Amino acid sequence: MTAAARVMARADELAAFTEAPGRITRPLGTASLDGAMELVRKWMQDAGLVTRSDALGNLAGRAAGGPGTLLLGSHLDSVADAGRYDGVLGVLIALECVQELPLSLEVVAFADEDGLRFRSSYLGSRAFLGVLDEADWALRDDAGVTLREAIAGDVEPLVPADLRAYFEVHIEQGPVLEAAGVPLGVVTAIAGQSHATLYFEGVAGHAGTTPMGLRHDALAAAAEFVLAAEQIARDEPGLVATVGRIGVPGGAVNVIPGRVEATLDVRHADDAVCARAIQALRMIGEALRRRRGVRVRWANESGHGATPLTLAPALAELLPGAPLLPSGAGHDAAILAGVTDAAMLFVRCAGGISHHPDEAVAEEDVAAAIEAARAFVRVVAEKACTTS
């Protein structure tokens, strides 16, 4: 069996571990995730790795070599009704990179990246680094169980003291590589994200008795804002802006909407571009107040800055002609890049579909990814050896 065929077969095996028969759903702290981790532990041990895990469920397998550690991997948890390659592909390809090296190699399977159970961000990789805080431990799932209650015992950091670099292979989760007709892409940065909840506050009124010129329609103002956000993003390369949820509390067929609630998600690999877009949208909100008599209030603002991947140039040298592209989605690499050099390789996925049962990759693309990953591991190992 070829390495790529083995990866595909193992992804199929892991798909059987689920909390929802007939669809892949594998949250943190569940029997399905534990089972997937134990199977991967066996594969690690079969590859000669010495394994260890923490109370959160993170799993690492180490192949001893020279000084310094190269960490490879991704996550095994999933969203609800997921595909079989998001996260999983990176762990399985990492296992195919185990070889004799002049530095130590470690394969990691993180227990929580998608945040399904606790609506969290990167609990697995942050626990691996030992940076979970009290707000994380106080998170509650839908049953009211806190993370502290769900996890038995203290979570000790697993991060190697001599960590030199982190490398993650992941499906693209977008259509760029497929549109370009190429199997692999080099990730230059993980885009920064700005999130907010917007409240459009106008004046409710009777739909039949209030003339159009005297209305302060919150939904009409929100609709104008949504289209403006779309146009701002279309006009700026690499920028994306999304209003993913919108609602009219207490709305009725014969009532002019007096209040609208909406979410906003703005992303770009350059924080300055993201900031300019947010400022432009604030100005649009002010214009709506003056022109429509509808106030736009911003709340629950959150997000994080862009994360450049410092080893992207080294990876790009091995893949001449491969597209250089930012990741609009978050990845564990964003957390690891805060403490070490990092790189990411994207693999083409059919239709750009991810977080969905139709998620698919081609075996020949997986073979290309394995070849590129093995070459990159050797390059990093040789560089670490010469700079020790």
Solvent accessible surface area in square Angstrom, and as a share of the most:
residue,aa,sasa,rsa
1,M,166,0.74
2,T,87,0.51
3,A,19,0.15
4,A,5,0.04
5,A,25,0.20
6,R,74,0.27
7,V,0,0.00
8,M,35,0.15
9,A,39,0.30
10,R,39,0.14
11,A,0,0.00
12,D,73,0.38
13,E,84,0.38
14,L,1,0.00
15,A,14,0.11
16,A,81,0.63
17,F,58,0.24
18,T,34,0.20
19,E,81,0.36
20,A,20,0.16
21,P,129,0.81
22,G,88,0.85
23,R,115,0.42
24,I,14,0.07
25,T,14,0.08
26,R,5,0.02
27,P,17,0.11
28,L,0,0.00
29,G,38,0.37
30,T,24,0.14
31,A,82,0.64
32,S,7,0.05
33,L,3,0.01
34,D,80,0.41
35,G,20,0.19
36,A,0,0.00
37,M,11,0.05
38,E,94,0.42
39,L,35,0.17
40,V,0,0.00
41,R,50,0.18
42,K,111,0.47
43,W,18,0.06
44,M,0,0.00
45,Q,97,0.43
46,D,97,0.50
47,A,45,0.35
48,G,57,0.55
49,L,7,0.03
50,V,113,0.65
51,T,27,0.15
52,R,78,0.29
53,S,52,0.34
54,D,20,0.10
55,A,41,0.32
56,L,5,0.03
57,G,22,0.21
58,N,0,0.00
59,L,1,0.00
60,A,0,0.00
61,G,0,0.00
62,R,64,0.23
63,A,20,0.15
64,A,96,0.75
65,G,42,0.40
66,G,22,0.22
67,P,96,0.60
68,G,3,0.02
69,T,0,0.00
70,L,0,0.00
71,L,0,0.00
72,L,3,0.02
73,G,1,0.01
74,S,0,0.00
75,H,1,0.00
76,L,0,0.00
77,D,2,0.01
78,S,6,0.04
79,V,27,0.15
80,A,48,0.37
81,D,44,0.23
82,A,5,0.04
83,G,7,0.07
84,R,83,0.30
85,Y,15,0.06
86,D,12,0.06
87,G,0,0.00
88,V,4,0.02
89,L,0,0.00
90,G,1,0.01
91,V,0,0.00
92,L,1,0.00
93,I,0,0.00
94,A,4,0.03
95,L,11,0.05
96,E,15,0.07
97,C,0,0.00
98,V,41,0.24
99,Q,54,0.24
100,E,175,0.78
101,L,25,0.12
102,P,58,0.37
103,L,3,0.01
104,S,5,0.03
105,L,1,0.01
106,E,0,0.00
107,V,0,0.00
108,V,0,0.00
109,A,0,0.00
110,F,0,0.00
111,A,0,0.00
112,D,0,0.00
113,E,18,0.08
114,D,33,0.17
115,G,3,0.03
116,L,58,0.29
117,R,51,0.19
118,F,3,0.01
119,R,173,0.63
120,S,18,0.11
121,S,64,0.41
122,Y,26,0.10
123,L,0,0.00
124,G,0,0.00
125,S,0,0.00
126,R,44,0.16
127,A,2,0.01
128,F,0,0.00
129,L,25,0.12
130,G,42,0.41
131,V,82,0.47
132,L,29,0.14
133,D,77,0.40
134,E,125,0.56
135,A,73,0.56
136,D,13,0.06
137,W,27,0.10
138,A,64,0.50
139,L,52,0.26
140,R,146,0.53
141,D,18,0.09
142,D,122,0.63
143,A,87,0.68
144,G,31,0.30
145,V,47,0.27
146,T,14,0.08
147,L,0,0.00
148,R,110,0.40
149,E,118,0.53
150,A,33,0.26
151,I,14,0.07
152,A,94,0.73
153,G,54,0.52
154,D,111,0.57
155,V,24,0.14
156,E,112,0.50
157,P,71,0.45
158,L,19,0.10
159,V,47,0.27
160,P,13,0.08
161,A,117,0.91
162,D,58,0.30
163,L,30,0.15
164,R,84,0.31
165,A,3,0.02
166,Y,0,0.00
167,F,2,0.01
168,E,1,0.00
169,V,5,0.03
170,H,1,0.01
171,I,0,0.00
172,E,12,0.05
173,Q,40,0.18
174,G,11,0.11
175,P,81,0.51
176,V,75,0.43
177,L,0,0.00
178,E,76,0.34
179,A,92,0.71
180,A,58,0.45
181,G,52,0.50
182,V,39,0.23
183,P,44,0.28
184,L,9,0.05
185,G,0,0.00
186,V,0,0.00
187,V,0,0.00
188,T,50,0.29
189,A,11,0.08
190,I,0,0.00
191,A,4,0.03
192,G,1,0.01
193,Q,17,0.08
194,S,33,0.21
195,H,65,0.29
196,A,8,0.06
197,T,24,0.14
198,L,0,0.00
199,Y,33,0.12
200,F,2,0.01
201,E,43,0.19
202,G,21,0.20
203,V,88,0.51
204,A,63,0.48
205,G,23,0.22
206,H,98,0.44
207,A,36,0.28
208,G,64,0.62
209,T,101,0.59
210,T,35,0.20
211,P,78,0.49
212,M,151,0.67
213,G,76,0.73
214,L,126,0.63
215,R,56,0.20
216,H,72,0.32
217,D,28,0.14
218,A,0,0.00
219,L,69,0.35
220,A,34,0.26
221,A,0,0.00
222,A,0,0.00
223,A,48,0.37
224,E,51,0.23
225,F,1,0.00
226,V,48,0.27
227,L,116,0.58
228,A,22,0.17
229,A,2,0.02
230,E,78,0.35
231,Q,93,0.41
232,I,40,0.20
233,A,14,0.11
234,R,173,0.63
235,D,101,0.52
236,E,55,0.25
237,P,112,0.70
238,G,55,0.53
239,L,10,0.05
240,V,77,0.44
241,A,22,0.17
242,T,74,0.43
243,V,34,0.19
244,G,62,0.60
245,R,166,0.60
246,I,80,0.41
247,G,31,0.30
248,V,48,0.27
249,P,69,0.43
250,G,81,0.77
251,G,46,0.44
252,A,56,0.43
253,V,153,0.88
254,N,77,0.39
255,V,59,0.34
256,I,4,0.02
257,P,23,0.14
258,G,16,0.16
259,R,86,0.32
260,V,0,0.00
261,E,64,0.29
262,A,3,0.03
263,T,30,0.17
264,L,4,0.02
265,D,30,0.16
266,V,0,0.00
267,R,54,0.20
268,H,22,0.10
269,A,33,0.25
270,D,66,0.34
271,D,72,0.37
272,A,54,0.42
273,V,13,0.08
274,C,7,0.04
275,A,63,0.49
276,R,142,0.52
277,A,5,0.04
278,I,28,0.14
279,Q,101,0.45
280,A,35,0.27
281,L,1,0.01
282,R,87,0.32
283,M,123,0.55
284,I,41,0.21
285,G,4,0.04
286,E,70,0.31
287,A,29,0.22
288,L,0,0.00
289,R,110,0.40
290,R,159,0.58
291,R,146,0.53
292,R,77,0.28
293,G,35,0.33
294,V,0,0.00
295,R,127,0.46
296,V,20,0.12
297,R,77,0.28
298,W,36,0.13
299,A,25,0.19
300,N,105,0.54
301,E,96,0.43
302,S,72,0.47
303,G,46,0.44
304,H,77,0.35
305,G,39,0.38
306,A,23,0.18
307,T,23,0.13
308,P,92,0.58
309,L,5,0.02
310,T,83,0.48
311,L,17,0.08
312,A,8,0.06
313,P,86,0.54
314,A,29,0.23
315,L,0,0.00
316,A,24,0.19
317,E,144,0.65
318,L,60,0.30
319,L,31,0.15
320,P,119,0.75
321,G,79,0.76
322,A,21,0.16
323,P,31,0.20
324,L,110,0.55
325,L,14,0.07
326,P,60,0.38
327,S,1,0.01
328,G,40,0.38
329,A,32,0.25
330,G,18,0.17
331,H,1,0.01
332,D,0,0.00
333,A,0,0.00
334,A,16,0.12
335,I,35,0.18
336,L,0,0.00
337,A,24,0.18
338,G,66,0.63
339,V,90,0.52
340,T,22,0.13
341,D,64,0.33
342,A,0,0.00
343,A,0,0.00
344,M,0,0.00
345,L,0,0.00
346,F,4,0.02
347,V,0,0.00
348,R,58,0.21
349,C,0,0.00
350,A,48,0.37
351,G,44,0.43
352,G,14,0.13
353,I,69,0.35
354,S,27,0.18
355,H,79,0.35
356,H,82,0.37
357,P,73,0.46
358,D,87,0.45
359,E,8,0.03
360,A,38,0.30
361,V,15,0.08
362,A,39,0.30
363,E,78,0.35
364,E,123,0.55
365,D,5,0.02
366,V,0,0.00
367,A,46,0.35
368,A,29,0.22
369,A,0,0.00
370,I,5,0.02
371,E,124,0.55
372,A,7,0.05
373,A,0,0.00
374,R,83,0.30
375,A,22,0.17
376,F,0,0.00
377,V,0,0.00
378,R,111,0.40
379,V,53,0.31
380,V,13,0.08
381,A,1,0.01
382,E,103,0.46
383,K,123,0.52
384,A,8,0.06
385,C,72,0.43
386,T,112,0.65
387,T,93,0.54
388,S,90,0.58
